């Protein structure tokens, strides 16, 4: 199933300097025969790929057990000594009968609530003892047509793999579905339904029902309703379970650093004994009426920004996964990318007609395909936005594409495919999991990145404007008499009739071809004489090389082989949020929008074309103490990435169109300020905790709207030009060459301050002394409420104390989960948070929260206080301590298996060298902590009578 069309609006907001990802690669009949083990009484093509001429990645082992269950094994060593085990069930909400709405998702919950060999509640505990954190490592998900259970294994030892496969077998066939456990889980699922009942989801569901009226998937939303869940019974759950959870309808996927023979043997050991009749044909997502056209709708919600959807349905096109169909897919994707690139260009004008727009055509299961044009307009400007996007669509269909436009997209695709090939040896386990999933769900063959590059190079001579245009026309469903849907805060003047009239007028407007061949060269090639190295050493703990240039720039390098052909780059410049003062609390607020204005010599739109084919990024954000530029690039594009950052630091664009984009985002933010309990709390908590300190409090909307780049330049310009700078490189590079590249770019800039400033006068931060209960309101569903309790703690300078508080956080979360979710069934996911600052001396916070119904506030409060009281009065059990600490210990073991983990230590290795010392000492300190330490931390910080309690209730219905 493909429903990317519903996300096209978000895709249109991206800044595509390059394509950083490629769809997984796929297979060939000879290799499939070699790798598939098939029982004689099963279909000859259990994976649906026998007709393909694509070469299967030979490292995949795919096969079928005698009972019909499929398996996919892909050995892989990135990250080292880890693995992923997934159970895939080819059924979701579409397989439910009317009185079973939400049962597919309900079963997902019941997997953690008892099976033949694992008592209720023990699965999570068992995995926590092995170092898997509930949520990040132990999870499940349900969609319309599939359910997935996932275990991310922190180690690759045989015992943990055996445990994981045992638990997956328990889930597949041995759930007890005890009536008492079912009854207890009803409240948890209803809590999850409430939590997800947001303005975004309501708008999405309305959109589905408008576009696909009467279809099963539009009517039968995943998760069900409070009423159907309240009526759930063990027997009806079992009816669904036994109907769809059968060997021939499931698959097991194992990816990681394992021996394939051992994995296959373990799969057979656990699953071959599972016997059940073959499953019935999958449920239909339809019917979808291909003649459903000409309807117009208006949907209003005060939290929504304006959006217009233009859609037309066409018949589903069967496309077996072959070399030829991939060539056609490549051509049509280039066509859509060119139109979306034109729309993106319009969104970056000084006075843009819309915030974003995009077009796509996507399969809707195997029942239809939909061409969808999405326009995200500024408030009150839907007509202008629609007209501009409509004209771009018509121009593309009337005049086709230019050679320059095709070349730009080809360059981007080539860069992505070449980067995949160069990094093939160190692809992450997630990449192979994606390959396995698309093989199961779409019959796409996992091939190697090298074979993909060879096919791409063979196809390049055929990628002409005419070929791209023809492929697009063959796929796109013409937007004739389309479905039109408006959503936003205020209904369009004239209503649905005005929408239809605007579309019809746009289709009749005259067209004039435009010149689309303009291009330019990157203007920033020389920043001055290359900088001179004045110090060069290697620190002894972790081997980080530290270099200083004569202009004051500090460079930290850590070469790794964790990701071939990948380099993470980070530049920190003195200042950041330290520049926000009580007198000017919004001094840095616009920083994140600065580079939307491009560089002095190039607009952002021009940069997109100039940098086509380059794997680079351009962004900046204000961190607590620094302005942080960060990107991931390739080894061969490191030079360009450094030049790009040097240009951004020395010659930012400061263009007015970026100011306008910022103001539009501010308006949309304030429109949904209190749309949910979480947003209401999140936007008010800073002022409550800080006693309205303006540095940490949301300011009035007008204060943000009045900001300008002139003010921003005055606030941060000196820091960008003169502030101390620390550069970090982590990844696959030659150290001497990297030093030379930095010397000719950032090291060649004018002299800078040698040290980061202290900002001592701005490092005061207090937790309010007023602990009186507070009540906030939100505009969301009347059944949603939230309760949070907070306490001040201390800063993060003392490592042992920091780890003690973090361990207390994990213990508290485990106990709250047991109490609020498993015992009382009140909340889907209670939250805990411990934050110890290393920026503000003495400042830290500890918080617990629960999303519940208004009626459950009192019992939730009682349960939360009972947990806190027990932590203070009685040491936790050794098992509870083990379950809380094991995931933390595994995190230590695995941190340096990724470039991102290394970057967290390397980025400030010269100015904050104790980070490295703390990491080296941390694991032993964590191991030394006892239940008495946790109890003492609770006694020290979590006095129930000293809590700050905040309740968020629904605003009375109007």
ZAMARGU-4260 file (C-alpha; in steps of 0.2 Angstrom, whole numbers, plus 5000, padded with zeros to 4 digits):
<rodrens>
0) 5000/5000/5000 | 5006/5018/4996 | 4998/5033/5003 | 5012/5046/5002 | 5000/5058/4994
5) 4994/5063/5011 | 5011/5068/5016 | 5015/5078/5000 | 5012/5095/5009 | 5026/5091/5021
10) 5038/5085/5008 | 5035/5102/4999 | 5042/5111/5014 | 5059/5102/5013 | 5075/5110/5007
15) 5081/5097/4994 | 5100/5101/4991 | 5101/5082/4987 | 5091/5066/4989 | 5098/5058/5005
20) 5089/5042/5003 | 5085/5029/4990 | 5071/5016/4990 | 5077/4999/4995 | 5084/4989/4981
25) 5077/4972/4974 | 5080/4954/4964 | 5082/4940/4950 | 5074/4924/4947 | 5090/4913/4948
30) 5096/4920/4964 | 5078/4919/4972 | 5078/4900/4968 | 5094/4898/4976 | 5089/4907/4992
35) 5071/4902/4994 | 5067/4886/5003 | 5049/4881/4998 | 5039/4866/5004 | 5031/4857/4989
40) 5013/4860/4994 | 5015/4880/4994 | 5013/4892/4980 | 5028/4893/4969 | 5031/4911/4972
45) 5027/4915/4990 | 5036/4932/4989 | 5028/4937/4973 | 5044/4941/4964 | 5047/4926/4952
50) 5043/4936/4937 | 5057/4949/4940 | 5073/4951/4931 | 5081/4961/4946 | 5096/4953/4955
55) 5092/4949/4973 | 5105/4955/4986 | 5113/4938/4989 | 5116/4942/5007 | 5097/4941/5010
60) 5091/4924/5015 | 5072/4922/5012 | 5062/4906/5014 | 5046/4897/5019 | 5043/4885/5033
65) 5033/4869/5030 | 5018/4878/5038 | 5018/4892/5026 | 5027/4905/5037 | 5039/4916/5028
70) 5056/4922/5035 | 5069/4935/5029 | 5086/4935/5037 | 5099/4948/5033 | 5116/4948/5042
75) 5123/4965/5044 | 5136/4973/5056 | 5130/4991/5057 | 5128/4995/5072 | 5140/4982/5078
80) 5134/4967/5088 | 5116/4972/5088 | 5100/4966/5079 | 5082/4968/5075 | 5068/4955/5076
85) 5051/4959/5068 | 5035/4949/5067 | 5025/4955/5052 | 5006/4950/5052 | 4997/4953/5035
90) 4982/4960/5044 | 4976/4976/5052 | 4960/4986/5054 | 4953/4981/5037 | 4952/4963/5044
95) 4939/4968/5057 | 4921/4965/5057 | 4909/4979/5062 | 4909/4975/5080 | 4928/4972/5081
100) 4933/4990/5076 | 4950/4993/5085 | 4953/4975/5088 | 4968/4973/5077 | 4976/4987/5088
105) 4969/4979/5104 | 4978/4963/5100 | 4994/4973/5098 | 4992/4978/5116 | 4987/4961/5122
110) 5004/4954/5116 | 5011/4962/5132 | 4998/4955/5143 | 5001/4936/5145 | 5003/4921/5134
115) 5005/4902/5137 | 5023/4904/5143 | 5024/4922/5149 | 5013/4928/5163 | 5004/4945/5161
120) 5015/4960/5163 | 5031/4949/5162 | 5036/4952/5144 | 5041/4970/5147 | 5050/4966/5163
125) 5059/4951/5154 | 5065/4962/5140 | 5070/4977/5152 | 5081/4965/5161 | 5090/4961/5145
130) 5092/4980/5142 | 5078/4984/5130 | 5069/5000/5135 | 5050/4999/5133 | 5045/5011/5119
135) 5062/5013/5110 | 5067/4995/5109 | 5050/4986/5113 | 5036/4991/5102 | 5022/4987/5090
140) 5011/4996/5077 | 4995/4993/5068 | 4989/5000/5051 | 4975/4997/5039 | 4983/4981/5032
145) 4997/4975/5044 | 5002/4973/5062 | 5021/4974/5067 | 5029/4968/5083 | 5047/4975/5085
150) 5062/4971/5096 | 5078/4981/5094 | 5091/4970/5102 | 5106/4979/5110 | 5117/4964/5109
155) 5119/4950/5097 | 5121/4935/5109 | 5112/4919/5105 | 5103/4919/5121 | 5095/4936/5118
160) 5090/4931/5100 | 5082/4915/5107 | 5072/4925/5119 | 5066/4937/5106 | 5061/4923/5094
165) 5052/4914/5109 | 5042/4930/5113 | 5037/4932/5094 | 5031/4915/5094 | 5021/4918/5110
170) 5014/4933/5101 | 5010/4924/5085 | 5000/4909/5092 | 5000/4908/5111 | 4991/4924/5118
175) 4980/4919/5132 | 4968/4934/5130 | 4963/4932/5148 | 4946/4941/5151 | 4952/4950/5166
180) 4967/4956/5157 | 4956/4962/5142 | 4945/4971/5154 | 4960/4980/5162 | 4967/4985/5145
185) 4951/4993/5139 | 4955/5009/5149 | 4973/5010/5142 | 4967/5009/5124 | 4953/5022/5127
190) 4967/5033/5134 | 4977/5031/5118 | 4962/5035/5108 | 4959/5051/5118 | 4977/5056/5116
195) 4977/5054/5097 | 4960/5062/5095 | 4969/5079/5090 | 4964/5092/5077 | 4976/5085/5065
200) 4969/5067/5066 | 4951/5073/5065 | 4955/5083/5049 | 4964/5068/5042 | 4949/5057/5044
205) 4938/5070/5037 | 4949/5071/5022 | 4949/5052/5019 | 4930/5051/5020 | 4929/5065/5007
210) 4941/5058/4995 | 4936/5040/4997 | 4918/5039/5003 | 4911/5022/5007 | 4928/5014/5006
215) 4933/5002/5020 | 4949/5010/5025 | 4941/5027/5026 | 4927/5021/5037 | 4936/5009/5048
220) 4950/5019/5056 | 4964/5010/5065 | 4961/5010/5084 | 4942/5009/5084 | 4930/5020/5094
225) 4928/5021/5113 | 4912/5012/5111 | 4918/4997/5102 | 4933/4996/5113 | 4922/4997/5129
230) 4912/4982/5122 | 4928/4971/5118 | 4927/4953/5124 | 4940/4940/5125 | 4931/4929/5113
235) 4929/4942/5100 | 4947/4946/5101 | 4951/4928/5099 | 4940/4927/5084 | 4950/4940/5075
240) 4967/4933/5082 | 4963/4915/5076 | 4956/4922/5059 | 4972/4932/5054 | 4986/4926/5065
245) 4991/4910/5055 | 5008/4905/5048 | 5004/4908/5030 | 4999/4926/5034 | 5014/4930/5045
250) 5033/4932/5042 | 5048/4934/5054 | 5062/4946/5050 | 5079/4946/5058 | 5092/4958/5053
255) 5109/4961/5062 | 5126/4954/5066 | 5121/4936/5067 | 5126/4920/5058 | 5112/4916/5045
260) 5112/4897/5048 | 5110/4899/5066 | 5096/4911/5064 | 5087/4900/5052 | 5089/4885/5064
265) 5082/4896/5078 | 5067/4901/5068 | 5063/4884/5063 | 5065/4878/5081 | 5052/4891/5087
270) 5040/4892/5073 | 5039/4875/5063 | 5028/4867/5076 | 5015/4881/5074 | 5000/4873/5064
275) 4985/4882/5057 | 4975/4882/5041 | 4979/4894/5027 | 4972/4911/5029 | 4957/4917/5019
280) 4960/4931/5006 | 4965/4948/5013 | 4951/4960/5016 | 4947/4974/5003 | 4951/4992/5006
285) 4938/4998/4994 | 4927/5000/4986 | 4934/5016/4978 | 4923/5025/4966 | 4934/5030/4951
290) 4920/5041/4945 | 4919/5051/4961 | 4923/5068/4954 | 4916/5086/4955 | 4913/5086/4974
295) 4918/5101/4985 | 4920/5102/5004 | 4925/5115/5017 | 4932/5109/5034 | 4935/5121/5048
300) 4945/5120/5063 | 4952/5135/5073 | 4969/5126/5074 | 4972/5122/5056 | 4981/5133/5043
305) 4974/5135/5026 | 4975/5120/5014 | 4967/5116/4997 | 4967/5098/4991 | 4964/5094/4973
310) 4961/5076/4969 | 4956/5064/4955 | 4956/5045/4956 | 4961/5033/4942 | 4963/5014/4940
315) 4977/5005/4949 | 4991/5000/4938 | 4999/4983/4941 | 5018/4986/4940 | 5028/4970/4943
320) 5045/4974/4950 | 5057/4973/4935 | 5071/4983/4927 | 5059/4990/4915 | 5046/4996/4928
325) 5060/5004/4938 | 5066/5013/4923 | 5048/5020/4921 | 5047/5024/4940 | 5063/5034/4938
330) 5057/5044/4924 | 5040/5048/4932 | 5048/5052/4948 | 5059/5065/4939 | 5044/5072/4931
335) 5035/5075/4948 | 5051/5081/4956 | 5052/5095/4942 | 5034/5101/4945 | 5037/5101/4964
340) 5054/5110/4962 | 5044/5124/4952 | 5031/5125/4966 | 5045/5126/4979 | 5053/5140/4969
345) 5037/5150/4970 | 5036/5147/4989 | 5053/5156/4990 | 5048/5172/4981 | 5049/5188/4991
350) 5030/5188/4991 | 5026/5170/4989 | 5009/5165/4983 | 5008/5150/4996 | 5018/5143/5010
355) 5021/5126/5001 | 5013/5116/4987 | 5016/5099/4980 | 5009/5086/4967 | 5010/5067/4967
360) 5001/5051/4961 | 5000/5037/4973 | 4993/5020/4973 | 4979/5018/4986 | 4981/5000/4991
365) 4978/4990/4975 | 4961/4998/4972 | 4965/5014/4964 | 4978/5028/4962 | 4975/5046/4966
370) 4983/5061/4959 | 4984/5075/4972 | 4988/5093/4971 | 4991/5101/4989 | 4992/5119/4992
375) 4996/5126/5009 | 4991/5145/5008 | 4994/5159/5020 | 4979/5164/5030 | 4965/5172/5018
380) 4976/5169/5003 | 4969/5153/4996 | 4963/5160/4980 | 4981/5167/4976 | 4989/5151/4981
385) 4977/5140/4971 | 4979/5150/4956 | 4998/5150/4956 | 4999/5131/4959 | 4986/5127/4946
390) 4995/5138/4933 | 5011/5128/4937 | 5002/5111/4935 | 4995/5117/4918 | 5012/5124/4912
395) 5020/5107/4915 | 5006/5098/4905 | 5006/5110/4891 | 5025/5113/4888 | 5034/5099/4897
400) 5051/5100/4904 | 5068/5109/4900 | 5084/5099/4898 | 5091/5110/4913 | 5077/5104/4924
405) 5079/5086/4920 | 5098/5088/4923 | 5096/5095/4940 | 5085/5080/4945 | 5096/5068/4937
410) 5111/5075/4947 | 5102/5074/4963 | 5097/5056/4960 | 5114/5051/4954 | 5122/5059/4970
415) 5110/5049/4981 | 5113/5032/4972 | 5131/5035/4972 | 5131/5039/4990 | 5121/5023/4994
420) 5134/5013/4984 | 5149/5021/4992 | 5141/5017/5009 | 5134/5000/5006 | 5146/4991/5017
425) 5140/5000/5032 | 5121/5002/5029 | 5111/5002/5045 | 5100/4988/5050 | 5085/4999/5047
430) 5089/4999/5028 | 5088/4981/5027 | 5072/4980/5038 | 5064/4992/5025 | 5070/4981/5011
435) 5062/4966/5020 | 5046/4975/5023 | 5044/4981/5005 | 5047/4964/4999 | 5033/4957/5009
440) 5021/4971/5006 | 5024/4977/4988 | 5034/4962/4981 | 5049/4973/4978 | 5066/4964/4976
445) 5080/4969/4988 | 5095/4972/4977 | 5112/4980/4981 | 5116/4998/4980 | 5130/4994/4967
450) 5117/4985/4955 | 5106/5000/4957 | 5120/5012/4952 | 5124/5001/4937 | 5105/5001/4932
455) 5105/5020/4934 | 5120/5023/4923 | 5112/5012/4910 | 5096/5022/4911 | 5104/5039/4910
460) 5105/5040/4891 | 5087/5037/4890 | 5082/5051/4903 | 5077/5065/4891 | 5064/5078/4893
465) 5052/5070/4881 | 5054/5053/4890 | 5051/5061/4907 | 5036/5070/4901 | 5029/5054/4893
470) 5031/5044/4909 | 5023/5057/4919 | 5008/5058/4907 | 5006/5039/4908 | 5005/5040/4927
475) 4996/5056/4931 | 4977/5056/4932 | 4972/5073/4924 | 4964/5085/4936 | 4948/5087/4926
480) 4932/5090/4937 | 4942/5086/4952 | 4937/5084/4970 | 4941/5100/4980 | 4943/5102/4998
485) 4947/5117/5009 | 4953/5116/5027 | 4957/5130/5038 | 4953/5142/5052 | 4940/5152/5043
490) 4928/5147/5029 | 4932/5154/5012 | 4921/5168/5007 | 4908/5161/4995 | 4910/5144/5002
495) 4911/5128/4991 | 4904/5137/4976 | 4919/5150/4977 | 4931/5136/4977 | 4924/5127/4962
500) 4923/5144/4953 | 4941/5148/4956 | 4947/5131/4950 | 4936/5133/4934 | 4943/5151/4931
505) 4961/5145/4933 | 4959/5131/4920 | 4952/5144/4908 | 4966/5157/4911 | 4979/5160/4897
510) 4996/5152/4898 | 5013/5158/4893 | 5029/5148/4892 | 5043/5153/4904 | 5062/5152/4902
515) 5068/5139/4915 | 5086/5137/4909 | 5094/5149/4921 | 5109/5143/4931 | 5124/5150/4941
520) 5141/5144/4948 | 5144/5144/4967 | 5151/5161/4971 | 5161/5156/4987 | 5178/5148/4982
525) 5190/5158/4992 | 5190/5164/5010 | 5207/5171/5011 | 5224/5163/5014 | 5223/5145/5022
530) 5224/5146/5040 | 5239/5140/5049 | 5239/5126/5062 | 5246/5132/5079 | 5242/5117/5089
535) 5239/5099/5085 | 5237/5085/5098 | 5227/5069/5102 | 5218/5067/5119 | 5222/5051/5127
540) 5204/5045/5133 | 5195/5042/5116 | 5208/5047/5103 | 5200/5063/5098 | 5212/5074/5088
545) 5211/5092/5092 | 5218/5106/5081 | 5218/5125/5083 | 5221/5137/5069 | 5229/5154/5070
550) 5213/5163/5068 | 5206/5155/5084 | 5195/5142/5076 | 5196/5125/5085 | 5194/5109/5076
555) 5190/5092/5083 | 5192/5076/5073 | 5187/5058/5075 | 5189/5047/5061 | 5177/5031/5061
560) 5173/5017/5050 | 5155/5016/5056 | 5148/5023/5040 | 5157/5022/5024 | 5158/5038/5014
565) 5148/5048/5027 | 5155/5063/5037 | 5145/5072/5051 | 5150/5091/5052 | 5145/5102/5066
570) 5151/5120/5069 | 5147/5129/5086 | 5149/5148/5087 | 5149/5157/5104 | 5132/5165/5109
575) 5116/5156/5106 | 5102/5158/5119 | 5114/5166/5130 | 5111/5182/5120 | 5093/5181/5126
580) 5091/5193/5141 | 5076/5199/5151 | 5077/5215/5142 | 5077/5206/5125 | 5071/5189/5127
585) 5068/5186/5109 | 5085/5191/5103 | 5089/5175/5094 | 5071/5169/5090 | 5073/5171/5071
590) 5090/5162/5070 | 5082/5146/5063 | 5074/5156/5048 | 5090/5165/5044 | 5097/5153/5031
595) 5080/5152/5022 | 5086/5168/5015 | 5101/5159/5007 | 5118/5168/5006 | 5123/5185/5000
600) 5127/5180/4983 | 5113/5167/4981 | 5095/5165/4986 | 5091/5148/4994 | 5082/5143/4978
605) 5097/5147/4967 | 5107/5136/4979 | 5096/5122/4977 | 5100/5122/4958 | 5119/5126/4960
610) 5121/5112/4973 | 5111/5099/4963 | 5121/5083/4965 | 5129/5087/4981 | 5125/5079/4997
615) 5126/5094/5008 | 5115/5103/5020 | 5112/5121/5027 | 5104/5125/5043 | 5107/5134/5059
620) 5099/5134/5076 | 5102/5143/5093 | 5107/5131/5106 | 5109/5136/5124 | 5126/5142/5123
625) 5131/5142/5104 | 5124/5145/5087 | 5125/5127/5079 | 5127/5123/5061 | 5126/5104/5057
630) 5125/5093/5042 | 5129/5075/5036 | 5139/5075/5020 | 5149/5062/5010 | 5168/5061/5010
635) 5169/5069/4992 | 5157/5083/4997 | 5166/5088/5013 | 5174/5102/5004 | 5158/5109/4998
640) 5150/5107/5015 | 5163/5117/5023 | 5163/5130/5010 | 5144/5132/5012 | 5146/5134/5031
645) 5160/5146/5029 | 5149/5156/5017 | 5134/5156/5028 | 5144/5162/5043 | 5153/5176/5034
650) 5139/5181/5021 | 5121/5176/5026 | 5108/5182/5015 | 5096/5191/5027 | 5083/5191/5014
655) 5065/5198/5017 | 5056/5182/5010 | 5063/5172/5025 | 5056/5185/5037 | 5039/5183/5028
660) 5040/5164/5030 | 5044/5166/5048 | 5029/5177/5052 | 5018/5165/5043 | 5024/5151/5054
665) 5022/5162/5070 | 5003/5164/5065 | 5000/5146/5063 | 5009/5142/5079 | 4998/5154/5089
670) 4983/5147/5081 | 4986/5130/5089 | 4994/5136/5105 | 4982/5127/5116 | 4974/5114/5104
675) 4979/5099/5114 | 4983/5097/5133 | 5001/5094/5129 | 5003/5110/5118 | 4993/5120/5132
680) 5005/5114/5145 | 5021/5115/5134 | 5018/5133/5130 | 5013/5138/5148 | 5026/5128/5158
685) 5041/5140/5155 | 5032/5155/5162 | 5025/5145/5177 | 5041/5137/5182 | 5052/5153/5180
690) 5039/5165/5188 | 5037/5173/5171 | 5055/5176/5167 | 5054/5182/5149 | 5069/5172/5144
695) 5059/5156/5147 | 5042/5162/5144 | 5031/5162/5128 | 5029/5180/5123 | 5014/5188/5115
700) 5011/5185/5097 | 5014/5203/5092 | 5031/5202/5100 | 5036/5188/5087 | 5028/5196/5073
705) 5037/5213/5075 | 5054/5204/5074 | 5065/5207/5059 | 5082/5202/5052 | 5088/5220/5055
710) 5085/5216/5074 | 5093/5199/5072 | 5108/5205/5063 | 5111/5218/5077 | 5109/5204/5090
715) 5120/5190/5083 | 5130/5198/5069 | 5145/5201/5080 | 5145/5183/5086 | 5144/5176/5068
720) 5159/5187/5063 | 5169/5186/5079 | 5163/5173/5091 | 5174/5159/5096 | 5171/5144/5084
725) 5173/5125/5087 | 5172/5113/5073 | 5169/5095/5074 | 5171/5081/5060 | 5166/5063/5064
730) 5166/5049/5051 | 5175/5043/5035 | 5188/5055/5030 | 5207/5057/5029 | 5213/5068/5043
735) 5226/5077/5035 | 5215/5081/5020 | 5201/5086/5032 | 5212/5098/5041 | 5218/5106/5025
740) 5200/5108/5019 | 5195/5117/5036 | 5211/5128/5034 | 5205/5134/5017 | 5187/5138/5023
745) 5183/5141/5041 | 5202/5142/5046 | 5204/5156/5033 | 5191/5167/5040 | 5196/5183/5049
750) 5203/5181/5067 | 5190/5177/5080 | 5189/5177/5099 | 5199/5162/5106 | 5187/5158/5120
755) 5169/5156/5122 | 5162/5170/5133 | 5156/5166/5151 | 5139/5176/5151 | 5140/5175/5169
760) 5126/5188/5172 | 5114/5178/5161 | 5116/5161/5169 | 5103/5163/5183 | 5088/5152/5182
765) 5076/5148/5196 | 5062/5136/5200 | 5047/5145/5206 | 5044/5145/5225 | 5026/5146/5222
770) 5020/5128/5223 | 5001/5132/5223 | 4991/5121/5211 | 4989/5128/5194 | 4975/5124/5181
775) 4976/5127/5163 | 4963/5124/5149 | 4964/5117/5131 | 4953/5118/5116 | 4954/5099/5112
780) 4942/5085/5115 | 4932/5086/5131 | 4938/5069/5136 | 4956/5074/5137 | 4965/5080/5152
785) 4983/5080/5159 | 4991/5080/5176 | 5009/5085/5179 | 5020/5086/5195 | 5036/5094/5195
790) 5051/5097/5207 | 5067/5106/5207 | 5083/5096/5208 | 5101/5101/5205 | 5112/5104/5190
795) 5122/5091/5180 | 5140/5095/5186 | 5141/5081/5198 | 5141/5065/5187 | 5136/5053/5201
800) 5122/5064/5206 | 5116/5066/5188 | 5116/5047/5185 | 5107/5044/5202 | 5093/5056/5196
805) 5093/5048/5179 | 5091/5031/5187 | 5077/5038/5198 | 5069/5044/5183 | 5069/5026/5175
810) 5063/5018/5191 | 5049/5030/5193 | 5044/5027/5175 | 5043/5009/5177 | 5033/5010/5193
815) 5021/5023/5185 | 5019/5011/5170 | 5014/4997/5182 | 5003/5007/5193 | 4994/5019/5180
820) 4994/5008/5165 | 4994/4990/5170 | 4985/4990/5187 | 4973/5005/5185 | 4971/5005/5166
825) 4970/5024/5166 | 4983/5031/5154 | 4992/5025/5138 | 5009/5031/5142 | 5014/5040/5159
830) 5029/5051/5157 | 5044/5055/5167 | 5057/5068/5164 | 5074/5072/5173 | 5084/5087/5166
835) 5100/5093/5175 | 5107/5108/5167 | 5125/5111/5164 | 5122/5129/5158 | 5112/5136/5173
840) 5121/5132/5190 | 5110/5123/5202 | 5096/5121/5190 | 5087/5105/5187 | 5069/5098/5186
845) 5060/5081/5188 | 5043/5079/5182 | 5030/5065/5180 | 5014/5066/5170 | 4999/5056/5164
850) 4986/5060/5151 | 4969/5054/5158 | 4951/5059/5157 | 4945/5074/5168 | 4936/5061/5179
855) 4952/5052/5182 | 4962/5067/5188 | 4959/5063/5206 | 4963/5044/5206 | 4978/5047/5194
860) 4985/5060/5207 | 4982/5048/5221 | 4992/5034/5211 | 5006/5046/5206 | 5008/5052/5224
865) 5008/5034/5230 | 5022/5029/5218 | 5032/5044/5224 | 5029/5040/5243 | 5034/5022/5240
870) 5050/5028/5232 | 5054/5038/5247 | 5049/5026/5261 | 5055/5009/5254 | 5070/5004/5243
875) 5065/4997/5227 | 5068/4978/5223 | 5083/4973/5215 | 5073/4967/5200 | 5066/4984/5198
880) 5083/4992/5199 | 5090/4980/5186 | 5076/4983/5174 | 5078/5002/5176 | 5097/5001/5174
885) 5100/4988/5161 | 5094/4999/5146 | 5105/5013/5153 | 5120/5002/5153 | 5117/4996/5135
890) 5116/5014/5130 | 5133/5016/5136 | 5140/5001/5127 | 5132/5006/5111 | 5134/5025/5111
895) 5150/5024/5101 | 5144/5013/5088 | 5136/5027/5078 | 5143/5044/5072 | 5130/5053/5081
900) 5135/5046/5097 | 5153/5051/5094 | 5147/5069/5089 | 5139/5071/5106 | 5157/5070/5114
905) 5168/5077/5100 | 5158/5093/5096 | 5165/5103/5111 | 5180/5092/5115 | 5192/5107/5117
910) 5181/5118/5126 | 5171/5105/5137 | 5184/5091/5138 | 5176/5084/5154 | 5162/5077/5143
915) 5174/5063/5137 | 5180/5060/5155 | 5162/5059/5161 | 5158/5046/5148 | 5173/5035/5152
920) 5168/5036/5170 | 5149/5035/5168 | 5146/5016/5166 | 5156/5011/5182 | 5147/5024/5192
925) 5130/5019/5186 | 5134/5001/5190 | 5139/5006/5208 | 5122/5014/5211 | 5110/5005/5223
930) 5092/5004/5228 | 5097/5015/5243 | 5104/5028/5231 | 5088/5029/5222 | 5078/5030/5238
935) 5090/5044/5245 | 5087/5053/5228 | 5069/5052/5230 | 5070/5058/5248 | 5081/5073/5243
940) 5071/5079/5228 | 5053/5072/5228 | 5044/5079/5243 | 5026/5077/5239 | 5021/5092/5249
945) 5034/5103/5239 | 5027/5098/5222 | 5022/5110/5208 | 5006/5102/5201 | 4998/5108/5185
950) 4982/5101/5179 | 4976/5104/5161 | 4957/5102/5158 | 4946/5105/5143 | 4939/5122/5140
955) 4920/5122/5143 | 4911/5117/5127 | 4903/5132/5118
</rodrens>
